Amino acid sequence: MNTIKDDANEFASEAKKTANEFSNNARDTFGNNKNVENKKILVGILALFLGYLGVHKFILGYNKEGIIQLIASIVTCGIAGIIPFIEGIIYLTKTDEEFYNTYQLGKKGWF
């Protein structure tokens, strides 16, 4: 009888330790973005004014998307510049944490 109870206590303490480690790692990854440079304002303004050139994509490290935006703007004589204008509005209306998690950490290329 004691061995079952001891095994259960050992399992519970290991589960608690694992849960605490997971919680701390999640907090470090998602909750403490204070030391990381957030490019929200810079990228948002550039998307509004120079987005048709794909500049905001290059700053975020999305080189493929930046080239696609640049080519699309050239081919459509600038009409494709509507897309980065909308992206700029989306960038600027997100909270700093949402922007960081979605576009800098999560690497979401479009919208």
N, CA and C atoms as a LAMMPS dump frame, in Angstrom:
ITEM: TIMESTEP
0
ITEM: NUMBER OF ATOMS
333
ITEM: BOX BOUNDS ff ff ff
-5.0000000000000000e+02 5.0000000000000000e+02
-5.0000000000000000e+02 5.0000000000000000e+02
-5.0000000000000000e+02 5.0000000000000000e+02
ITEM: ATOMS id mol type element x y z
1 1 1 N 0.813 -1.195 0
2 1 2 C 0 0 0
3 1 3 C 0.863 1.269 0
4 2 1 N 1.942 1.24 0.744
5 2 2 C 2.812 2.408 0.798
6 2 3 C 3.485 2.685 -0.54
7 3 1 N 3.823 1.671 -1.266
8 3 2 C 4.511 1.893 -2.537
9 3 3 C 3.61 2.582 -3.559
10 4 1 N 2.342 2.253 -3.561
11 4 2 C 1.411 2.918 -4.484
12 4 3 C 1.28 4.388 -4.115
13 5 1 N 1.18 4.652 -2.824
14 5 2 C 1.054 6.037 -2.358
15 5 3 C 2.345 6.803 -2.646
16 6 1 N 3.484 6.172 -2.421
17 6 2 C 4.766 6.815 -2.706
18 6 3 C 4.928 7.082 -4.202
19 7 1 N 4.535 6.114 -5.019
20 7 2 C 4.604 6.292 -6.471
21 7 3 C 3.71 7.439 -6.931
22 8 1 N 2.529 7.529 -6.346
23 8 2 C 1.594 8.604 -6.699
24 8 3 C 2.165 9.959 -6.299
25 9 1 N 2.77 10.05 -5.121
26 9 2 C 3.371 11.31 -4.666
27 9 3 C 4.55 11.704 -5.557
28 10 1 N 5.365 10.72 -5.927
29 10 2 C 6.501 10.995 -6.797
30 10 3 C 6.024 11.482 -8.172
31 11 1 N 5.005 10.819 -8.707
32 11 2 C 4.44 11.229 -9.992
33 11 3 C 3.876 12.647 -9.912
34 12 1 N 3.18 12.947 -8.82
35 12 2 C 2.589 14.278 -8.652
36 12 3 C 3.669 15.348 -8.566
37 13 1 N 4.755 15.071 -7.852
38 13 2 C 5.815 16.072 -7.734
39 13 3 C 6.529 16.275 -9.075
40 14 1 N 6.722 15.207 -9.841
41 14 2 C 7.323 15.346 -11.168
42 14 3 C 6.407 16.121 -12.116
43 15 1 N 5.115 15.862 -12.036
44 15 2 C 4.156 16.584 -12.879
45 15 3 C 4.147 18.066 -12.527
46 16 1 N 4.215 18.371 -11.238
47 16 2 C 4.23 19.772 -10.799
48 16 3 C 5.5 20.462 -11.296
49 17 1 N 6.638 19.775 -11.193
50 17 2 C 7.907 20.337 -11.652
51 17 3 C 7.864 20.601 -13.161
52 18 1 N 7.357 19.652 -13.924
53 18 2 C 7.256 19.804 -15.378
54 18 3 C 6.316 20.946 -15.753
55 19 1 N 5.197 21.054 -15.051
56 19 2 C 4.242 22.138 -15.319
57 19 3 C 4.867 23.492 -15.018
58 20 1 N 5.633 23.589 -13.943
59 20 2 C 6.301 24.85 -13.606
60 20 3 C 7.347 25.219 -14.655
61 21 1 N 8.111 24.235 -15.123
62 21 2 C 9.101 24.499 -16.169
63 21 3 C 8.423 24.986 -17.447
64 22 1 N 7.334 24.327 -17.83
65 22 2 C 6.594 24.733 -19.024
66 22 3 C 6.063 26.156 -18.869
67 23 1 N 5.511 26.446 -17.707
68 23 2 C 4.96 27.772 -17.443
69 23 3 C 6.045 28.84 -17.529
70 24 1 N 7.188 28.578 -16.939
71 24 2 C 8.286 29.549 -16.976
72 24 3 C 8.802 29.753 -18.398
73 25 1 N 8.933 28.673 -19.152
74 25 2 C 9.39 28.802 -20.54
75 25 3 C 8.386 29.564 -21.395
76 26 1 N 7.111 29.302 -21.207
77 26 2 C 6.076 30.021 -21.957
78 26 3 C 6.085 31.501 -21.598
79 27 1 N 6.261 31.799 -20.335
80 27 2 C 6.309 33.194 -19.89
81 27 3 C 7.514 33.897 -20.501
82 28 1 N 8.663 33.214 -20.532
83 28 2 C 9.858 33.798 -21.134
84 28 3 C 9.667 34.046 -22.624
85 29 1 N 9.025 33.109 -23.298
86 29 2 C 8.856 33.217 -24.743
87 29 3 C 7.811 34.246 -25.138
88 30 1 N 6.661 34.226 -24.488
89 30 2 C 5.545 35.055 -24.938
90 30 3 C 5.262 36.273 -24.079
91 31 1 N 5.682 36.269 -22.832
92 31 2 C 5.269 37.337 -21.942
93 31 3 C 6.27 38.436 -21.728
94 32 1 N 7.525 38.162 -21.901
95 32 2 C 8.551 39.144 -21.574
96 32 3 C 9.239 39.653 -22.828
97 33 1 N 8.546 40.431 -23.607
98 33 2 C 9.097 40.971 -24.844
99 33 3 C 9.686 42.359 -24.637
100 34 1 N 9.924 42.74 -23.403
101 34 2 C 10.36 44.097 -23.106
102 34 3 C 11.748 44.393 -23.668
103 35 1 N 12.626 43.383 -23.715
104 35 2 C 13.997 43.593 -24.151
105 35 3 C 14.165 43.475 -25.663
106 36 1 N 13.124 43.118 -26.367
107 36 2 C 13.202 42.895 -27.802
108 36 3 C 12.705 44.14 -28.533
109 37 1 N 13.409 44.494 -29.592
110 37 2 C 13.019 45.668 -30.371
111 37 3 C 11.722 45.393 -31.119
112 38 1 N 10.725 46.223 -30.875
113 38 2 C 9.452 46.088 -31.571
114 38 3 C 9.447 47.099 -32.712
115 39 1 N 9.258 46.628 -33.91
116 39 2 C 9.34 47.458 -35.107
117 39 3 C 7.976 47.927 -35.587
118 40 1 N 6.974 47.88 -34.74
119 40 2 C 5.598 48.148 -35.153
120 40 3 C 5.431 49.534 -35.782
121 41 1 N 5.862 50.573 -35.112
122 41 2 C 5.662 51.948 -35.606
123 41 3 C 6.435 52.163 -36.905
124 42 1 N 7.703 51.765 -36.915
125 42 2 C 8.53 51.936 -38.109
126 42 3 C 7.924 51.225 -39.309
127 43 1 N 7.583 49.964 -39.129
128 43 2 C 7.043 49.167 -40.229
129 43 3 C 5.662 49.673 -40.642
130 44 1 N 4.847 50.083 -39.685
131 44 2 C 3.519 50.599 -40.005
132 44 3 C 3.575 51.859 -40.852
133 45 1 N 4.432 52.801 -40.462
134 45 2 C 4.569 54.055 -41.218
135 45 3 C 5.145 53.781 -42.615
136 46 1 N 6.165 52.927 -42.674
137 46 2 C 6.747 52.605 -43.985
138 46 3 C 5.751 51.893 -44.887
139 47 1 N 4.92 51.037 -44.31
140 47 2 C 3.907 50.345 -45.118
141 47 3 C 2.905 51.342 -45.686
142 48 1 N 2.558 52.365 -44.913
143 48 2 C 1.605 53.367 -45.399
144 48 3 C 2.185 54.21 -46.532
145 49 1 N 3.459 54.622 -46.392
146 49 2 C 4.013 55.582 -47.339
147 49 3 C 4.922 54.977 -48.42
148 50 1 N 5.653 53.922 -48.103
149 50 2 C 6.554 53.303 -49.077
150 50 3 C 6.25 51.826 -49.283
151 51 1 N 5.067 51.419 -48.897
152 51 2 C 4.708 50.012 -48.959
153 51 3 C 4.726 49.431 -50.348
154 52 1 N 4.422 50.248 -51.344
155 52 2 C 4.413 49.745 -52.714
156 52 3 C 5.794 49.264 -53.143
157 53 1 N 6.845 49.719 -52.461
158 53 2 C 8.207 49.26 -52.744
159 53 3 C 8.58 48.015 -51.943
160 54 1 N 7.736 47.626 -50.998
161 54 2 C 8.001 46.445 -50.178
162 54 3 C 8.992 46.676 -49.054
163 55 1 N 9.298 47.938 -48.761
164 55 2 C 10.309 48.263 -47.752
165 55 3 C 9.967 47.651 -46.398
166 56 1 N 8.708 47.719 -46.007
167 56 2 C 8.304 47.193 -44.699
168 56 3 C 8.537 45.692 -44.606
169 57 1 N 8.383 44.986 -45.704
170 57 2 C 8.62 43.536 -45.724
171 57 3 C 10.104 43.23 -45.517
172 58 1 N 10.967 44.006 -46.173
173 58 2 C 12.403 43.783 -46.024
174 58 3 C 12.859 44.051 -44.589
175 59 1 N 12.303 45.06 -43.948
176 59 2 C 12.683 45.372 -42.567
177 59 3 C 12.28 44.251 -41.625
178 60 1 N 11.146 43.628 -41.877
179 60 2 C 10.709 42.506 -41.038
180 60 3 C 11.438 41.207 -41.379
181 61 1 N 12.232 41.216 -42.438
182 61 2 C 12.976 40.023 -42.821
183 61 3 C 12.245 39.124 -43.793
184 62 1 N 11.176 39.635 -44.392
185 62 2 C 10.407 38.864 -45.37
186 62 3 C 10.889 39.238 -46.77
187 63 1 N 12.043 38.759 -47.157
188 63 2 C 12.628 39.155 -48.441
189 63 3 C 11.8 38.683 -49.627
190 64 1 N 11.324 37.449 -49.578
191 64 2 C 10.52 36.919 -50.69
192 64 3 C 9.251 37.756 -50.873
193 65 1 N 8.566 38.062 -49.759
194 65 2 C 7.345 38.862 -49.839
195 65 3 C 7.641 40.285 -50.308
196 66 1 N 8.792 40.84 -49.9
197 66 2 C 9.179 42.177 -50.339
198 66 3 C 9.405 42.239 -51.838
199 67 1 N 10.065 41.23 -52.371
200 67 2 C 10.304 41.171 -53.818
201 67 3 C 8.984 41.005 -54.565
202 68 1 N 8.106 40.153 -54.041
203 68 2 C 6.787 39.971 -54.668
204 68 3 C 6.022 41.288 -54.68
205 69 1 N 6.05 42.028 -53.574
206 69 2 C 5.342 43.307 -53.492
207 69 3 C 5.915 44.305 -54.495
208 70 1 N 7.225 44.365 -54.579
209 70 2 C 7.875 45.287 -55.507
210 70 3 C 7.519 44.954 -56.957
211 71 1 N 7.603 43.696 -57.323
212 71 2 C 7.267 43.28 -58.696
213 71 3 C 5.788 43.528 -58.993
214 72 1 N 4.924 43.214 -58.028
215 72 2 C 3.484 43.435 -58.227
216 72 3 C 3.183 44.916 -58.428
217 73 1 N 3.874 45.783 -57.705
218 73 2 C 3.652 47.22 -57.866
219 73 3 C 4.128 47.705 -59.226
220 74 1 N 5.238 47.168 -59.696
221 74 2 C 5.74 47.567 -61.016
222 74 3 C 4.794 47.081 -62.116
223 75 1 N 4.369 45.827 -62.024
224 75 2 C 3.504 45.237 -63.049
225 75 3 C 2.141 45.923 -63.092
226 76 1 N 1.605 46.286 -61.935
227 76 2 C 0.269 46.893 -61.887
228 76 3 C 0.32 48.416 -61.843
229 77 1 N 1.482 48.99 -62.118
230 77 2 C 1.664 50.449 -62.102
231 77 3 C 1.249 51.065 -60.766
232 78 1 N 1.563 50.39 -59.684
233 78 2 C 1.317 50.933 -58.35
234 78 3 C -0.008 50.563 -57.728
235 79 1 N -0.898 49.95 -58.469
236 79 2 C -2.211 49.586 -57.919
237 79 3 C -2.063 48.583 -56.78
238 80 1 N -1.049 47.724 -56.854
239 80 2 C -0.812 46.746 -55.784
240 80 3 C -0.368 47.428 -54.489
241 81 1 N -0.142 48.734 -54.532
242 81 2 C 0.216 49.49 -53.336
243 81 3 C -0.914 49.595 -52.335
244 82 1 N -2.11 49.201 -52.719
245 82 2 C -3.245 49.188 -51.79
246 82 3 C -3.015 48.152 -50.695
247 83 1 N -2.418 47.027 -51.055
248 83 2 C -2.194 45.948 -50.081
249 83 3 C -1.318 46.414 -48.922
250 84 1 N -0.141 47.008 -49.166
251 84 2 C 0.66 47.452 -48.022
252 84 3 C 0.019 48.605 -47.253
253 85 1 N -0.801 49.406 -47.921
254 85 2 C -1.505 50.464 -47.196
255 85 3 C -2.432 49.845 -46.152
256 86 1 N -3.154 48.812 -46.555
257 86 2 C -4.031 48.098 -45.615
258 86 3 C -3.193 47.428 -44.531
259 87 1 N -2.059 46.829 -44.925
260 87 2 C -1.177 46.201 -43.937
261 87 3 C -0.672 47.219 -42.923
262 88 1 N -0.33 48.411 -43.385
263 88 2 C 0.14 49.455 -42.475
264 88 3 C -0.904 49.804 -41.436
265 89 1 N -2.149 49.901 -41.848
266 89 2 C -3.24 50.176 -40.905
267 89 3 C -3.376 49.028 -39.918
268 90 1 N -3.3 47.792 -40.413
269 90 2 C -3.393 46.625 -39.527
270 90 3 C -2.243 46.627 -38.533
271 91 1 N -1.019 46.891 -39.001
272 91 2 C 0.148 46.906 -38.114
273 91 3 C -0.037 47.927 -36.993
274 92 1 N -0.476 49.116 -37.363
275 92 2 C -0.569 50.196 -36.375
276 92 3 C -1.732 50.024 -35.402
277 93 1 N -2.737 49.238 -35.757
278 93 2 C -3.87 49.046 -34.849
279 93 3 C -3.681 47.859 -33.911
280 94 1 N -2.676 47.04 -34.139
281 94 2 C -2.404 45.921 -33.227
282 94 3 C -1.655 46.431 -32
283 95 1 N -1.814 45.718 -30.886
284 95 2 C -1.018 46.058 -29.706
285 95 3 C 0.429 45.659 -29.986
286 96 1 N 1.354 46.208 -29.201
287 96 2 C 2.763 45.875 -29.387
288 96 3 C 3.001 44.377 -29.268
289 97 1 N 2.364 43.753 -28.288
290 97 2 C 2.547 42.32 -28.065
291 97 3 C 1.977 41.499 -29.221
292 98 1 N 0.79 41.877 -29.697
293 98 2 C 0.19 41.164 -30.834
294 98 3 C 1.068 41.274 -32.077
295 99 1 N 1.557 42.495 -32.332
296 99 2 C 2.406 42.709 -33.503
297 99 3 C 3.672 41.873 -33.405
298 100 1 N 4.325 41.919 -32.244
299 100 2 C 5.571 41.172 -32.064
300 100 3 C 5.339 39.676 -32.255
301 101 1 N 4.313 39.155 -31.587
302 101 2 C 4.053 37.712 -31.663
303 101 3 C 3.635 37.267 -33.063
304 102 1 N 2.897 38.107 -33.776
305 102 2 C 2.394 37.725 -35.097
306 102 3 C 3.426 37.916 -36.199
307 103 1 N 4.068 39.079 -36.255
308 103 2 C 4.897 39.417 -37.408
309 103 3 C 6.395 39.268 -37.175
310 104 1 N 6.871 39.455 -35.956
311 104 2 C 8.294 39.318 -35.709
312 104 3 C 8.646 37.921 -35.206
313 105 1 N 7.874 37.401 -34.29
314 105 2 C 8.135 36.07 -33.751
315 105 3 C 7.487 34.995 -34.614
316 106 1 N 6.223 35.215 -34.982
317 106 2 C 5.476 34.219 -35.748
318 106 3 C 5.763 34.225 -37.235
319 107 1 N 6.359 35.306 -37.735
320 107 2 C 6.723 35.422 -39.152
321 107 3 C 5.542 35.229 -40.1
322 108 1 N 4.447 35.936 -39.842
323 108 2 C 3.296 35.906 -40.744
324 108 3 C 3.555 36.926 -41.854
325 109 1 N 3.7 36.459 -43.078
326 109 2 C 4.137 37.303 -44.185
327 109 3 C 3.121 38.285 -44.728
328 110 1 N 1.874 37.905 -44.786
329 110 2 C 0.858 38.77 -45.398
330 110 3 C -0.286 38.987 -44.422
331 111 1 N -0.749 40.213 -44.335
332 111 2 C -1.851 40.63 -43.477
333 111 3 C -1.653 40.038 -42.114
